[in-house]
Amino acid sequence: MKNIMRYGAIVVAQMAFTHVLYAQGTLTGKVVDNKNQPISGVTIQVNGKNEGASSQNGDFSIHAKSGDNIVFRSVEYQQKEVRVSTLAFLRVELLPKQEALDEVVVIGYGSQKRTNLIAPVSKFNAENLDERPIARVDQALIGQMSGIRVKQSTGVPGKG
């Protein structure tokens, strides 16, 4: 009887060890928005680990195991954390962020809020552009904003 109990304990231990081995692997799934549209560029990462993945047309694949917390991050959507119970296909829905932006001014090397600027800002109004005979974009800027100089460096037609 003791041998049977010992043998049974070994089988149970082997089964538990096998279960742990198969509980690790690749988790696949799809990230969608609230309109069921796939989202590309979502960063997917196992919480506490440095490795991660990115969604391509909503599809993703990442190494994980049962019990891991998977974090989904995107600039346009709210962050979501999902606990993995099994390595079955995972469908995750992200909700859009509800943030209001102040007026943003685009500058040559980044962007700033208009309230943070100390230099004057010029605006280009393109309403009456169709009335002017222009062949290139740089010609549209001539005389429209103060501080802007447009220089034609060649006389070849079509060259700036």
C-alpha positions, 0 to 999 in steps of 0.5 A: 500500500505504501508503494502505491501511495508513493507511486501516486504521489510521484504521478501527481507531482509529474502531472503538476510539473507538466502543467507548469511547463505547458502553462508557459508559452506564447499568448496570441490575441487581437486588440480592438477599439470600442467600435471593434476595429483593430488597433495597430501600434499598441505596446503589449508588455508582461508587467514586471518584464522588459520584453514586449511586443507591438500589435500589427493590425490589431494582432499580437503575440507575446511570451507569457504564462498563466497568472501574468499581468499583461499591460496594453498601452497606446497614445490614443487609448486608455491603458488596460491591464489583463491577468492571463488565466490561460494561453488561449486567444485573448481579445482586448478592447481599449477605450479612447482617451477623453482628453481635450487639447489646448491650441497646439502650435507646430514648430520645426523641432516639436510642438508647444502650447500657444500660451507657452510661446514668447515669440510672435506667431504668424498664421498662413491663411490659404483661403484665396490661394486658388485666385493666385497663379502659383506653381509651387508651395513656396510661391504661395508663401511669398508676402503672406507672413512677416519674417518669412523670406522665400528665395528662388535659387535656380531659374529652372522651371519647377525648381525651388 
